[in-house]
Amino acid sequence: ETQTGRCSQFNVNESAPAIQWPSTSLYCACRWNYRKLAQQFGCKKKEVKARLKNCGVRVTRTGTNQSINCQPVDHGPQCWTGRVIDLSPNAMQALRLETDDTVTIEIVRGGVLNESKL
């Protein structure tokens, strides 16, 4: 699934016990279309969340084609924001993004790539 839309910085409380924070500093939260992903993954809708843990998200800055690969750690941003992704501060910095800049996001099946292409 590929989406284009606005982004923002993902402000988190890293001591929160409910989320296991990745060792990478490039992480994100996205609004997933679970029904569409279930069809693509060939699984039931309720199984998509577990499958996403084995995927990465390629984030590409519109206009520059700079991209990085992030690890999804949460569901968000809130619908009322009109944004498609929240990015970690390091991910925002790596792509030189500001809140509400436009990015394209794509699910990378098979895990997060460790290298950032800038």
Disulfide bonds with the S-S distance in Angstrom:
none
